[in-house]
Amino acid sequence: MPDVPPLVRRATDAARALGFEKSSVPEVGRLLHALAAQRGRARVGEIGTGTGVGAAWIVAALPPSVPFVTVELDERLAASARSLFSGDGNVRVFVGDWHDVMPAEAPFDLLFYDGGGKQHPERDGEQVFGLLAPGGTIVMDDLAPGRSVEGDPVRSFWLRRADLAAVEVTLSPEMAAIVGVRAV
Ligand SMILES: C[S@@+](CC[C@H](N)C(=O)[O-])C[C@H]1O[C@@H](n2cnc3c(N)ncnc32)[C@H](O)[C@@H]1O
């Protein structure tokens, strides 16, 4: 397995220094890294930056000219991520609520949905879906593996749509994710 990119190490160190414990695990990071490396990525986003661990996995694989936008509600975390990416003019870290920030930045052809109510798709799942470009990919982690779709609002919403080709991927014994591609 390849080394962890230096940018990811720095984001992880910052999370430790700030006592932030919700950063993406490496299994999720590697999934994001692979998807970001895919040919044709033109506009990439993230909801819920933390200190930038997932963002760092993405940015480390993106061609340098591809814009990447991430938004974080917590000012302290956003400041940390902003400092991490300060040398990269194609990365923008917003402080605020994604509902206010992301519609103007969309559509995305890769979106990591990692904060701001992802456990409650009945509230704003449609708005998140609307941030995707046709053919765009969404990634959501933090699912407990091995659960059925029935009775699970997140799986029911994202895995049963006719306009999203979606699959649940088990990344470790503790972590599953949904990867979906919006119909063209
Ligand atoms: C799971 S953590 C993000 C981890 C990060 N994506 C990573 O890969 O390390 C979720 C983050 O979403 C942020 N958040 C929660 N509600 C939000 C909202 N409405 N808009 C933007 N960020 C939000 C939280 O403050 C928290 O830092």
The ligand as an ORCA input file, in Angstrom:
! r2SCAN-3c Opt
* xyz 0 1
  C     -17.170     13.956     10.161
  S     -16.608     15.581     10.362
  C     -15.733     15.917      8.889
  C     -14.445     15.145      8.700
  C     -13.699     15.512      7.454
  N     -14.559     15.491      6.272
  C     -12.549     14.569      7.226
  O     -12.511     13.920      6.154
  O     -11.690     14.471      8.094
  C     -18.081     16.522     10.067
  C     -17.845     18.022     10.065
  O     -18.994     18.663      9.521
  C     -19.120     19.910     10.145
  N     -20.495     20.387      9.912
  C     -21.612     20.031     10.599
  N     -22.697     20.668     10.105
  C     -22.241     21.431      9.066
  C     -22.888     22.323      8.164
  N     -24.212     22.528      8.221
  N     -22.142     22.946      7.228
  C     -20.792     22.740      7.183
  N     -20.122     21.908      8.018
  C     -20.836     21.256      8.949
  C     -18.771     19.628     11.584
  O     -18.396     20.806     12.277
  C     -17.644     18.617     11.448
  O     -16.388     19.237     11.513
*
